[in-house]
Structure formats: structure tokens, C-alpha cells
Amino acid sequence: MILMQVVLIKQYSRLQFALTFWIFTFPVATTASYAVRWLDTITFPGVQALSWTLLALATAFVCMIGMRTVVYALGGQARRAVSTAAQPS
């Protein structure tokens, strides 16, 4: 599943931002949490650094979506999308 998402990163980057991007935050956070727990059960040099790196990447991803959401809302795009959807056809 992760490999498939990595393959699609190029196409994801071309998409225009939308509030539905929040859908991606749960799987990223869950996968990072699971990986950190799994890494906690094994011992090899650098396991703690790898765990912190995974946590930092997942946190950065969620923060990036949060910042894009704020920019999206402040730019008025969210209000326009809601008002357009609310207008009767």
C-alpha cells in the first residue's frame, strides 16, 4: 500500500489543493505510529533515530496539510466553494 502511494506522489503533487486532502493524514499518522511501535520491538543501531525521523515526517505532512488549509480558507476559496455548492441549480 505504501509503495503504491509513493508511486502516485508525482500525480498527487499536480492536484489543486482541496479540503479532502485531510483524508491522507489519518493513514500517514497511523502508519507512522505502527512503524514506531514495530521498531520499538527490535534492536539495531539507529532504530531510535529512524523512529524519530518517521514521526517527524508524519508530523510535517499533517502540518503541511494544516497550513495549506489555512491558506485555502484565507484566500476565500473555501467560502466560494461553499457558496457555489449552496446555490440552487
Residue frames as a rotation matrix with the C-alpha (Angstrom) as fourth column:
MET 1
0.569 0.822 0.000 0.00
0.822 -0.569 0.000 0.00
0.000 0.000 -1.000 0.00
ILE 2
0.483 -0.458 -0.746 2.77
0.130 -0.805 0.579 2.43
-0.866 -0.377 -0.329 0.90
LEU 3
-0.583 -0.748 0.319 4.68
0.400 0.077 0.913 1.64
-0.707 0.660 0.254 -2.28
MET 4
-0.105 0.640 0.761 1.61
0.986 -0.033 0.164 2.44
0.130 0.768 -0.627 -4.37
GLN 5
0.826 0.408 -0.389 1.25
0.491 -0.859 0.142 5.82
-0.276 -0.308 -0.910 -2.66
VAL 6
0.026 -0.906 -0.422 4.93
0.110 -0.417 0.902 6.58
-0.994 -0.070 0.089 -3.28
VAL 7
-0.595 -0.194 0.780 4.44
0.747 0.225 0.626 5.83
-0.297 0.955 0.011 -6.97
LEU 8
0.223 0.834 0.505 1.49
0.925 -0.344 0.159 8.26
0.307 0.432 -0.848 -7.08
ILE 9
0.043 -0.235 -0.971 3.27
0.693 -0.693 0.199 11.19
-0.720 -0.681 0.133 -5.34
LYS 10
-0.902 -0.430 0.041 4.03
0.315 -0.589 0.744 12.87
-0.295 0.684 0.667 -8.66
GLN 11
-0.471 0.804 0.364 0.35
0.508 -0.090 0.857 12.84
0.721 0.588 -0.366 -9.64
TYR 12
0.319 0.562 -0.763 -0.75
0.948 -0.181 0.263 13.98
0.009 -0.807 -0.591 -6.17
SER 13
-0.392 -0.574 -0.719 1.57
0.605 -0.750 0.269 16.98
-0.694 -0.329 0.641 -6.41
ARG 14
-0.943 0.058 0.328 -0.21
0.258 -0.496 0.829 18.16
0.211 0.866 0.453 -9.57
LEU 15
-0.078 0.989 -0.126 -3.63
0.893 0.125 0.431 18.23
0.442 -0.079 -0.893 -7.92
GLN 16
-0.300 0.107 0.948 -5.12
-0.227 -0.973 0.038 21.52
0.927 -0.204 0.316 -6.83
PHE 17
-0.987 -0.139 -0.077 -5.46
0.042 0.234 -0.971 21.65
0.153 -0.962 -0.225 -3.03
ALA 18
-0.031 0.996 0.081 -8.84
-0.324 -0.086 0.942 20.77
0.946 0.003 0.325 -1.56
LEU 19
-0.009 0.097 0.995 -10.10
-0.995 -0.103 0.001 20.17
0.103 -0.990 0.097 1.95
THR 20
0.917 0.389 -0.085 -10.43
-0.386 0.921 0.053 16.48
0.099 -0.016 0.995 1.13
PHE 21
0.129 -0.947 -0.293 -6.63
-0.315 0.241 -0.918 16.21
0.940 0.211 -0.267 1.38
TRP 22
-0.121 -0.110 0.986 -7.22
-0.991 -0.039 -0.126 15.69
0.052 -0.993 -0.105 5.11
ILE 23
0.879 0.470 -0.079 -8.19
-0.472 0.881 -0.015 12.13
0.062 0.051 0.997 4.13
PHE 24
0.458 -0.781 -0.424 -4.49
0.025 0.489 -0.872 11.37
0.888 0.389 0.244 3.68
THR 25
-0.113 -0.590 0.799 -3.47
-0.785 -0.440 -0.436 12.45
0.610 -0.676 -0.413 7.18
PHE 26
0.573 0.387 0.723 -5.04
-0.784 0.516 0.345 9.52
-0.239 -0.764 0.599 9.04
PRO 27
0.970 -0.227 -0.086 -3.27
0.188 0.925 -0.330 6.74
0.154 0.304 0.940 7.10
VAL 28
0.216 -0.944 0.250 0.06
-0.046 -0.265 -0.963 8.59
0.975 0.197 -0.101 7.28
ALA 29
-0.054 -0.202 0.978 -0.21
-0.925 -0.358 -0.125 9.12
0.375 -0.912 -0.168 11.03
THR 30
0.779 0.419 0.467 -1.41
-0.571 0.782 0.250 5.56
-0.261 -0.461 0.848 11.63
THR 31
0.830 -0.519 -0.203 1.36
0.247 0.669 -0.701 4.04
0.499 0.532 0.684 9.54
ALA 32
-0.040 -0.871 0.490 4.00
-0.348 -0.447 -0.824 6.13
0.937 -0.204 -0.285 11.29
SER 33
0.188 0.191 0.963 2.61
-0.981 -0.006 0.193 5.14
0.043 -0.982 0.186 14.70
TYR 34
0.970 0.196 0.142 2.60
-0.197 0.980 -0.007 1.46
-0.141 -0.021 0.990 13.76
ALA 35
0.560 -0.823 -0.098 6.13
0.182 0.237 -0.954 1.68
0.808 0.516 0.283 12.38
VAL 36
-0.122 -0.592 0.796 7.42
-0.721 -0.499 -0.481 3.35
0.682 -0.633 -0.366 15.56
ARG 37
0.483 0.364 0.796 5.78
-0.831 0.476 0.287 0.66
-0.274 -0.801 0.532 17.70
TRP 38
0.986 -0.145 -0.081 7.21
0.097 0.898 -0.429 -2.07
0.135 0.415 0.900 15.48
LEU 39
0.267 -0.948 0.173 10.68
-0.061 -0.196 -0.979 -0.51
0.962 0.251 -0.110 15.57
ASP 40
0.155 -0.147 0.977 10.43
-0.947 -0.305 0.105 -0.43
0.282 -0.941 -0.186 19.37
THR 41
0.858 0.254 0.447 10.33
-0.399 0.877 0.268 -4.24
-0.324 -0.409 0.853 19.40
ILE 42
0.757 -0.643 0.119 13.60
0.597 0.605 -0.527 -4.68
0.267 0.470 0.841 17.52
THR 43
0.688 -0.601 -0.406 17.11
-0.053 -0.600 0.799 -3.53
-0.723 -0.528 -0.444 18.25
PHE 44
0.315 -0.715 0.624 19.68
0.947 0.194 -0.256 -2.34
0.062 0.672 0.738 15.77
PRO 45
-0.542 -0.597 -0.592 21.90
0.640 -0.749 0.170 0.72
-0.545 -0.287 0.788 15.58
GLY 46
-0.994 0.100 -0.036 19.94
-0.104 -0.835 0.541 3.81
0.024 0.541 0.840 14.65
VAL 47
-0.476 0.876 -0.076 16.47
0.788 0.464 0.405 2.46
0.390 0.133 -0.911 15.46
GLN 48
-0.003 0.477 -0.879 15.68
0.778 -0.551 -0.301 5.43
-0.628 -0.685 -0.369 17.68
ALA 49
-0.665 -0.289 -0.688 16.81
-0.152 -0.851 0.503 7.91
-0.731 0.439 0.522 15.01
LEU 50
-0.930 0.363 0.054 14.67
0.172 0.302 0.938 6.12
0.324 0.882 -0.344 12.43
SER 51
-0.201 0.891 -0.406 11.66
0.979 0.195 -0.056 6.26
0.030 -0.409 -0.912 14.75
TRP 52
-0.107 0.115 -0.988 12.10
0.396 -0.906 -0.149 9.99
-0.912 -0.407 0.051 15.31
THR 53
-0.914 -0.263 -0.308 12.55
-0.177 -0.424 0.888 10.54
-0.364 0.867 0.341 11.57
LEU 54
-0.679 0.728 0.091 9.30
0.591 0.468 0.657 8.72
0.436 0.500 -0.748 10.78
LEU 55
0.040 0.692 -0.721 7.50
0.935 -0.280 -0.217 10.71
-0.352 -0.665 -0.658 13.46
ALA 56
-0.407 -0.276 -0.871 8.93
0.092 -0.961 0.262 13.99
-0.909 0.027 0.416 12.14
LEU 57
-1.000 0.030 -0.001 7.91
-0.002 -0.039 0.999 13.17
0.030 0.999 0.039 8.55
ALA 58
-0.352 0.932 -0.089 4.36
0.860 0.360 0.362 12.27
0.369 0.051 -0.928 9.56
THR 59
0.068 0.333 -0.941 4.08
0.742 -0.647 -0.176 15.40
-0.667 -0.686 -0.290 11.71
ALA 60
-0.716 -0.402 -0.570 5.43
-0.062 -0.777 0.626 17.58
-0.695 0.484 0.532 8.90
PHE 61
-0.868 0.444 0.223 2.90
0.371 0.279 0.886 16.08
0.331 0.852 -0.406 6.49
VAL 62
0.031 0.925 -0.379 -0.04
0.995 0.007 0.099 16.82
0.094 -0.380 -0.920 8.80
CYS 63
-0.068 -0.125 -0.990 1.29
0.445 -0.892 0.082 20.34
-0.893 -0.435 0.116 9.50
MET 64
-0.950 -0.302 -0.079 1.67
0.048 -0.393 0.918 20.95
-0.308 0.869 0.388 5.76
ILE 65
-0.475 0.858 0.194 -1.96
0.707 0.240 0.666 19.99
0.525 0.453 -0.721 5.16
GLY 66
0.202 0.534 -0.821 -2.96
0.919 -0.393 -0.030 22.24
-0.338 -0.749 -0.570 8.07
MET 67
-0.452 -0.441 -0.776 -1.04
0.178 -0.896 0.406 25.20
-0.874 0.045 0.483 6.65
ARG 68
-0.972 0.134 0.195 -2.48
0.189 -0.055 0.980 24.64
0.142 0.989 0.028 3.19
THR 69
-0.138 0.977 -0.161 -5.95
0.950 0.177 0.257 24.57
0.280 -0.118 -0.953 4.74
VAL 70
0.086 0.106 -0.991 -5.36
0.615 -0.788 -0.030 27.93
-0.784 -0.607 -0.133 6.44
VAL 71
-0.810 -0.427 -0.402 -4.08
-0.058 -0.623 0.780 29.46
-0.584 0.655 0.480 3.18
TYR 72
-0.772 0.585 0.246 -7.04
0.520 0.361 0.774 27.95
0.364 0.726 -0.583 1.35
ALA 73
0.121 0.865 -0.487 -9.50
0.992 -0.127 0.020 29.41
-0.045 -0.485 -0.873 3.87
LEU 74
-0.058 -0.210 -0.976 -7.86
0.371 -0.912 0.174 32.84
-0.927 -0.352 0.131 4.00
GLY 75
-0.942 -0.334 -0.036 -7.77
0.070 -0.302 0.951 33.01
-0.329 0.893 0.308 0.22
GLY 76
-0.310 0.914 -0.262 -11.54
-0.757 -0.404 -0.513 32.81
-0.575 0.039 0.818 0.15
GLN 77
-0.677 0.022 -0.736 -11.51
-0.585 0.592 0.555 29.63
0.447 0.806 -0.388 -1.90
ALA 78
-0.910 0.354 -0.214 -13.36
0.414 0.772 -0.482 27.72
-0.005 -0.528 -0.849 0.78
ARG 79
-0.427 0.787 -0.445 -16.11
-0.033 -0.505 -0.862 30.33
-0.904 -0.353 0.242 1.01
ARG 80
-0.336 0.275 -0.901 -16.52
-0.918 -0.309 0.248 30.41
-0.210 0.910 0.357 -2.77
ALA 81
-0.854 -0.018 -0.521 -16.71
-0.211 0.926 0.314 26.62
0.477 0.378 -0.794 -2.94
VAL 82
-0.769 0.604 -0.212 -19.37
0.509 0.376 -0.775 26.51
-0.388 -0.703 -0.596 -0.20
SER 83
-0.281 0.698 -0.658 -21.44
-0.332 -0.715 -0.616 29.36
-0.900 0.045 0.433 -1.66
THR 84
-0.528 0.052 -0.848 -21.29
-0.843 0.089 0.530 27.81
0.103 0.995 -0.003 -5.13
ALA 85
-0.910 0.163 -0.382 -22.41
0.158 0.987 0.044 24.45
0.384 -0.020 -0.923 -3.79
ALA 86
-0.675 0.664 -0.322 -25.24
0.407 -0.030 -0.913 26.06
-0.615 -0.748 -0.250 -1.81
GLN 87
-0.540 0.480 -0.692 -26.74
-0.693 -0.720 0.041 27.88
-0.478 0.501 0.721 -4.80
PRO 88
0.200 0.684 0.701 -29.70
0.024 0.712 -0.702 26.10
-0.979 0.157 0.126 -6.35
SER 89
-0.773 -0.517 0.368 -29.23
0.315 0.192 0.930 24.91
-0.551 0.834 0.015 -9.91
